[in-house]
Amino acid sequence: MVQVKLNLQYAHNSHEESEDKPIKLAEEALMEFDDFDWVGQAKEANKLQKCAPTLSLIINEGKEYIWVSPFENNNGLTFVSECYFPCVVPSWFGLSKKQGTINLSSQSLSLSDARRVIEHFIKKEHDNLRTMYA
C-alpha cells in the first residue's frame, strides 16, 4: 500500500517544527494547497524571519517527495520547489539505462505553477514536471 504524508510548515514554526496532516489520497494535497494562506504566511515569514511556509507531499517514506515554499517579492509571491522521484535514467554515457532517481528544482514558480507541479507529481506526469522545472 502506498503511504502518503502531507507536511505543513508555517512562518511561526522553528526549522525543526512542522505539522503532519493525515491524508488518504495524494489528491487531498491539492485541496490543502488551495486552502493554505500563502500570501498571509509569506508576509508573516518576512516579519518573523523564522521559517518559510512550506507544503510537502511525501510518498512511500521519502522515495518520492515534492515541496513548495513561497517568498514575497515586488511582483507578489514566487515559489521555490523541489521534487524527487524514481525513474529510468541514462547510464554509461547514455549508452544504457537503469533505475535511478530524478531530482528537480526551481526558484521561480508562480502560485499557479506551484499548484501545477504538485498536480503533475501526483499524476506521475514526469515529462510535464521536467518541463515546468526547466
C-alpha positions as CSV (number, residue, x, y, z in Angstrom):
1,M,0.0,0.0,0.0
2,V,1.3,3.5,-0.9
3,Q,1.9,5.6,2.1
4,V,1.2,9.3,1.6
5,K,2.1,12.1,4.1
6,L,1.4,15.8,3.9
7,N,3.6,18.0,6.0
8,L,3.0,21.7,6.6
9,Q,5.4,24.2,8.0
10,Y,4.2,27.7,9.0
11,A,6.0,31.0,9.3
12,H,5.9,30.9,13.1
13,N,7.5,27.4,13.3
14,S,11.1,26.8,14.0
15,H,13.0,24.9,11.3
16,E,12.6,21.7,13.3
17,E,8.8,22.2,13.7
18,S,6.1,21.2,11.3
19,E,2.6,19.7,11.2
20,D,1.8,16.3,9.6
21,K,-1.7,16.1,8.2
22,P,-3.2,12.7,7.7
23,I,-4.4,12.2,4.1
24,K,-5.5,9.0,2.4
25,L,-5.1,10.2,-1.2
26,A,-2.4,12.3,-2.7
27,E,-5.1,14.4,-4.4
28,E,-6.0,15.8,-1.0
29,A,-2.7,17.7,-1.1
30,L,-4.2,19.9,-3.8
31,M,-7.1,20.8,-1.5
32,E,-4.6,21.7,1.3
33,F,-2.6,23.8,-1.2
34,D,-5.8,25.7,-2.2
35,D,-6.7,26.2,1.5
36,F,-3.3,27.3,2.6
37,D,-2.9,31.1,3.3
38,W,0.2,31.6,1.1
39,V,0.0,35.4,1.0
40,G,-0.6,35.7,4.7
41,Q,2.1,33.2,5.6
42,A,4.7,34.8,3.3
43,K,4.0,38.2,4.9
44,E,4.3,36.7,8.4
45,A,7.6,34.9,7.4
46,N,9.0,38.3,6.3
47,K,8.0,39.8,9.6
48,L,9.1,37.0,11.9
49,Q,12.2,35.9,10.0
50,K,11.9,32.3,11.4
51,C,10.7,29.9,8.8
52,A,9.4,29.8,5.2
53,P,5.9,28.4,4.9
54,T,6.2,25.1,3.1
55,L,3.9,22.3,1.9
56,S,5.5,18.9,1.4
57,L,4.0,15.8,-0.1
58,I,5.9,12.6,0.8
59,I,5.1,9.3,-0.8
60,N,6.4,5.9,0.4
61,E,8.6,7.3,3.2
62,G,10.7,9.7,1.2
63,K,11.1,7.6,-2.0
64,E,9.1,10.3,-3.7
65,Y,8.5,13.8,-2.5
66,I,7.7,17.4,-3.6
67,W,7.7,20.6,-1.6
68,V,6.8,24.2,-2.4
69,S,7.6,27.3,-0.4
70,P,6.9,31.0,-1.3
71,F,8.7,34.2,-0.7
72,E,7.4,37.7,-1.2
73,N,9.0,40.0,-3.8
74,N,7.9,43.2,-5.6
75,N,5.7,41.1,-8.1
76,G,3.9,39.2,-5.3
77,L,4.7,35.6,-4.5
78,T,7.4,33.5,-6.0
79,F,7.7,29.8,-5.1
80,V,10.8,27.7,-4.6
81,S,10.2,24.0,-5.1
82,E,12.0,20.6,-5.3
83,C,10.8,17.2,-6.3
84,Y,12.4,13.8,-6.2
85,F,11.1,10.6,-7.8
86,P,12.3,7.2,-9.1
87,C,12.7,6.9,-12.8
88,V,14.7,5.2,-15.5
89,V,17.9,7.2,-16.1
90,P,20.7,7.0,-18.6
91,S,24.0,5.4,-17.6
92,W,27.3,4.6,-19.2
93,F,27.4,7.9,-21.1
94,G,23.9,7.4,-22.3
95,L,24.5,4.0,-23.9
96,S,22.2,2.2,-21.5
97,K,19.5,2.9,-18.9
98,K,19.0,1.9,-15.3
99,Q,16.6,2.6,-12.4
100,G,17.6,5.7,-10.6
101,T,16.1,8.9,-9.2
102,I,15.4,12.3,-10.6
103,N,15.8,15.5,-8.5
104,L,14.3,18.7,-10.0
105,S,14.2,22.2,-8.5
106,S,13.1,25.7,-9.3
107,Q,13.3,29.0,-7.6
108,S,10.9,30.9,-9.8
109,L,7.4,29.3,-9.8
110,S,4.2,31.4,-9.7
111,L,1.3,30.4,-7.4
112,S,-0.5,28.6,-10.3
113,D,2.8,26.9,-11.4
114,A,3.4,25.7,-7.8
115,R,0.0,24.1,-7.8
116,R,0.5,22.5,-11.2
117,V,3.8,20.9,-10.2
118,I,2.0,19.2,-7.3
119,E,-0.7,18.1,-9.6
120,H,1.8,16.7,-12.2
121,F,3.7,15.0,-9.3
122,I,0.5,13.3,-8.0
123,K,-0.4,12.1,-11.5
124,K,3.2,10.9,-12.1
125,E,3.4,13.2,-15.2
126,H,7.2,13.2,-15.1
127,D,7.7,14.8,-18.5
128,N,5.5,17.7,-17.5
129,L,7.5,18.1,-14.3
130,R,10.7,18.2,-16.2
131,T,9.3,20.9,-18.5
132,M,8.0,23.0,-15.6
133,Y,11.2,22.8,-13.6
134,A,13.4,23.5,-16.7
